[in-house]
């Protein structure tokens, strides 16, 4: 019985790593579209008003895009809680993850949320998302400093749930467009909330059931 449980755990961990690897590759491909700098590619094509009228917009946009890919990678490695034979690897990945979110990714995301597509409904969601992302990461960091590692782990999972919104938002977009073919602005209003609320609800459920 114990062996069967161990094999099941290994199977799901392997599935998790492979699944994350696939979606990380997709996110990396999206990031590479913005190298070199070109304000007339992909998502920026529908943000030309901000690009032309707000010189700072591109700085915040590129800051968010370029740091978020490292946030995804370092956060995933930190949550694996392995050192892989490297001293303090887990701790250093956690520090990198925390630093990038608190200083770059979350603040730039909040700024971009102010100009999100889909009107006020979408803007409110992205601003809330960015704020909760920043707060949960700070809370996880503070708890680690206090050596309250169980609570630290739970808050890191909350933070990573918000981090994963970069992936889940795009997954929901594909599903909704494929099934319902809605107006593009309606899609933004829906995925703005679907991108992160189910993520955090799942984490809260797992924490409540003491699985995390």
C-alpha positions in Angstrom: 0.0 0.0 0.0 2.8 2.4 1.0 4.6 1.6 -2.2 1.5 2.3 -4.3 1.0 5.6 -2.6 4.7 6.5 -3.2 4.4 5.6 -6.9 1.2 7.6 -7.3 2.9 10.6 -5.7 5.9 10.2 -8.1 3.5 10.0 -11.0 1.7 13.1 -10.2 4.9 15.0 -9.4 6.3 14.0 -12.8 3.0 15.0 -14.5 3.2 18.4 -12.7 6.8 19.0 -13.9 6.0 18.0 -17.4 2.8 20.1 -17.5 4.6 23.1 -16.1 7.5 22.6 -18.5 5.1 22.7 -21.5 3.2 25.8 -20.4 6.5 27.5 -19.4 7.8 26.9 -22.9 4.6 28.5 -24.4 5.1 31.5 -22.1 8.8 31.7 -23.1 7.7 31.8 -26.8 5.4 34.7 -26.0 8.2 36.6 -24.2 10.6 36.1 -27.1 8.1 37.9 -29.4 9.2 41.1 -27.7 12.9 40.6 -28.3 14.2 42.8 -29.8 12.1 45.8 -28.7 9.3 46.4 -31.2 6.2 48.3 -30.1 4.2 47.0 -33.1 4.0 43.2 -32.4 1.6 40.9 -30.8 -0.3 42.3 -27.7 1.2 45.8 -28.3 -0.6 46.1 -31.6 -3.9 46.6 -29.6 -2.2 49.0 -27.1 -1.1 51.6 -29.5 -3.0 54.4 -27.7 -1.0 53.7 -24.6 2.2 53.3 -26.5 1.8 56.6 -28.3 0.3 58.7 -25.6 2.1 57.4 -22.5 5.9 57.1 -23.0 6.3 55.2 -19.7 3.9 52.5 -20.7 6.5 50.5 -22.7 8.9 50.6 -19.8 6.3 49.1 -17.5 5.2 46.6 -20.1 8.7 45.3 -20.9 9.6 45.2 -17.2 6.5 43.0 -16.5 7.1 40.7 -19.5 10.8 40.2 -19.0 10.7 39.6 -15.3 7.5 37.5 -15.2 9.2 34.6 -17.1 11.9 34.4 -14.5 9.3 34.7 -11.7 7.5 31.7 -13.1 10.7 29.6 -13.3 12.2 30.6 -10.0 8.8 30.2 -8.2 8.3 26.7 -9.5 11.9 25.6 -8.5 11.4 27.1 -5.1 8.1 25.3 -4.5 9.8 22.0 -5.4 11.7 22.5 -2.2 14.9 20.8 -3.5 18.5 22.0 -3.5 19.5 19.7 -6.4 23.0 19.3 -4.8 23.5 23.1 -4.7 23.9 24.8 -1.3 20.9 27.0 -0.5 19.4 26.5 -3.9 15.8 26.6 -2.6 16.4 29.6 -0.5 18.1 31.5 -3.3 15.3 30.7 -5.8 12.8 32.0 -3.2 14.8 35.2 -2.8 15.0 35.7 -6.5 11.2 35.0 -6.9 10.4 37.4 -4.0 12.7 40.2 -5.3 11.4 40.1 -8.8 7.8 40.2 -7.8 8.0 42.9 -5.1 10.3 45.3 -7.0 9.4 44.7 -10.7 6.7 42.2 -11.8 3.8 43.1 -9.4 4.2 46.9 -9.5 4.4 46.9 -13.3 1.4 44.6 -13.5 -0.6 46.9 -11.3 0.3 49.8 -13.6 -0.7 47.9 -16.7 -3.9 46.9 -15.0 -5.0 50.5 -14.9 -5.0 50.4 -18.8 -6.3 46.9 -19.2 -8.6 46.0 -22.1 -12.2 45.3 -21.3 -13.1 48.5 -19.4 -13.5 49.1 -15.7 -14.5 45.6 -14.8 -11.2 44.2 -16.2 -9.1 47.0 -14.7 -10.4 46.4 -11.2 -9.6 42.7 -11.5 -6.0 43.2 -12.7 -5.3 45.8 -10.0 -6.7 43.5 -7.3 -4.6 40.6 -8.8 -1.4 42.6 -8.8 -2.0 43.9 -5.2 -2.8 40.4 -3.9 0.2 39.0 -5.7 2.5 41.6 -4.1 1.0 41.2 -0.6 1.0 37.4 -0.6 4.7 37.4 -1.7 5.7 39.9 1.0 3.8 37.9 3.6 5.6 34.7 2.6 8.9 36.5 2.8 8.2 37.9 6.3 7.1 34.5 7.6 10.3 32.9 6.3 12.3 35.6 8.1 10.4 34.7 11.3 11.1 31.0 10.6 7.4 30.2 10.5 8.0 27.8 7.7 4.7 26.0 7.5 2.8 29.4 7.1 5.6 30.6 4.8 4.9 27.6 2.5 1.2 28.2 2.5 1.7 31.9 1.5 4.2 30.9 -1.1 1.6 28.7 -2.7 -0.9 31.6 -2.6 1.6 33.8 -4.3 2.3 31.2 -6.9 -1.4 30.8 -7.6 -1.4 34.4 -8.6 1.8 33.9 -10.6 0.1 31.1 -12.5 -2.6 33.5 -13.7 -0.3 34.3 -16.6 -0.8 30.8 -17.8 -4.4 30.1 -16.7 -5.7 33.4 -18.1 -4.5 32.3 -21.6 -5.9 28.8 -21.1 -9.3 30.2 -20.3 -9.1 32.6 -23.3 -8.5 29.7 -25.7 -11.4 27.6 -24.2 -13.9 30.5 -24.1 -13.1 31.7 -27.6 -13.3 28.1 -29.0 -16.6 27.3 -27.3 -18.5 30.6 -27.4 -16.9 33.0 -29.9 -17.7 36.1 -27.8 -16.8 39.7 -28.5 -13.1 40.3 -27.8 -13.7 42.9 -25.1 -16.1 40.5 -23.4 -13.4 37.9 -23.3 -11.1 40.2 -21.5 -13.8 40.9 -18.9 -14.3 37.2 -18.2 -10.7 36.0 -18.2 -9.6 39.0 -16.1 -11.3 37.2 -13.2 -11.2 33.6 -14.3 -7.4 33.9 -14.7 -6.8 34.0 -10.9 -9.9 33.4 -8.8 -10.1 29.6 -9.5 -6.4 29.3 -8.8 -6.5 30.9 -5.3 -9.7 29.0 -4.5 -8.0 25.7 -5.2 -5.0 26.7 -3.0 -7.3 27.7 -0.2 -9.1 24.4 -0.4 -5.9 22.5 -0.2 -4.7 24.6 2.7 -8.0 24.0 4.5 -7.8 20.3 4.0 -4.2 20.4 5.3 -2.7 19.2 2.0 -0.4 22.2 1.9 
